[in-house]
Amino acid sequence: MTIESKNFRKILKDFFEGTSYKLFLTMLIIASIFTIGIELSTDKVEGFAHVAYIFNRLVVVVFAVEMIARLTAHGVSFFKDPWHIFDFIVILVSVFTFGGYFQLLRAFRLFWLLRLVSFFPQFQHV
């Protein structure tokens, strides 16, 4: 492995461990849960259901790109972390099913938010 690729991998790892990225991902996960609910609801709001549909497809693409970047950053050691395996399975299912009720599996990424308690001590009392 060259020095440049080691530096690139370190930059990616640092990015994924950053507070700004975790905040962005938290907001994206929460927004996607709401739009999944809107998209799957029986009494959809006219016009907004289409926006929710497109947003959900975009979220799947973002999560897939994130997973590829994380795999690049960590290499095979990526699979040593149970949270990474969990995310990998959820995203893989989301990509291959790309809609319908299987997209509800993305809601399980909410469990990822529980992990954030260790990163944001002010949430530990919640």
N, C-alpha and C positions, 0 to 999 in steps of 0.2 A: 504494500500500500504506500502510495507516495505521500509526501508531506502535504501537498495541496489537497488530496482527498481526505487526509486526517483532519486538516483544518476545516474543510467543508462540512465533514460529519460533526465536528465539535460545534460549529456555528449552528447547524440544524438542531442538535441536541439542546444547546443553550436557548434557541428560539422556542422550542417546545416546552421548556421548563420555565419560561418567562411568565411573569404575572399578567402582562398584557395579552399574551396568547391565551392563557387559561381563562381570562375574563371574556375574551372574544368567543372562545369555544363554549363557555357556559351560556352566554346569550344566544348563540346559534342553536344549541341543544334545546333550550327552553322554547325559543321561537319555533323550532321544527316540531316540537311536541304539540303546540297549539295549532299549527297549520295542518298537521296530520289529523287532528281531531276535526277540524273544519272540513278537510277534504273527505273524510269518511262519514261525516254526519249525514243523516237522512234528510234533514231540512237545511240544505246548504243556502248560504246567502248568495243570491244571484250575482254573478260577476266575480265575487271574491273567491269562490271555489276554484276558478281557473288560475287566479293569482297564487292561491295556496298550492295548487298542483305544480305550477312552474317552480315556485320557491322550494318545494320538497324535492324536486328533481335536481335543482341546483345544490341543495344541501347534501344530497347523496354524492354528487360529483366532488364537492368540497371535501367531504369526509374520505372519499376514495383517494384524492390527491394527497390529503393529509397522511393517510396510511402509507402510501408509497414513499412519501418524504420521511416518515418515521422509520420505515424499514431501511431506507438508505442511511439514515443517521445512526441507527443502532446495529445494523447488520443482523446476523443470526442471534445475537444476544437479545434482540427484541423479544423473542419468544420465551425468555426467562422470567419475564414479569407477567403475572396472571392478569393484570389489568390490560396489558397490551394484547394478550390472547383474547380476552373478552371483547375488546374493541374490534380486533381483527375479524372475529366471527360475526359480530353484529353488522359490521360494514360490508363484509363479504356477502352475507345474506341480503342486505339492502341493495347492493349492486346487482346481484343476479335476479332478484325478484322485482326490483325497481317499481314498486307500487303495490296496490291492493293491501290486504290486511297484513301481509308480511312486513310492511313498512312499520307496523307497530313495534316490531323488534327494535327499531331505532330508539324507541322510548326507553329501552333498557340502558341506554347511555346515560340516563339520569343517575344511575348508580355511580357513574364516574364523578358526579358532583359530590358524592359522599367523600370521595378521596380528597377533595379540595379542602376539607376541614383541617387537614394537617398542614396545608399551605397557608390558610388564612385563620390564625388562632382566634380572631374575634368571633368566628362562627362556631367554636367548640361548645359554647354554652347553649346553642340552638339545638 
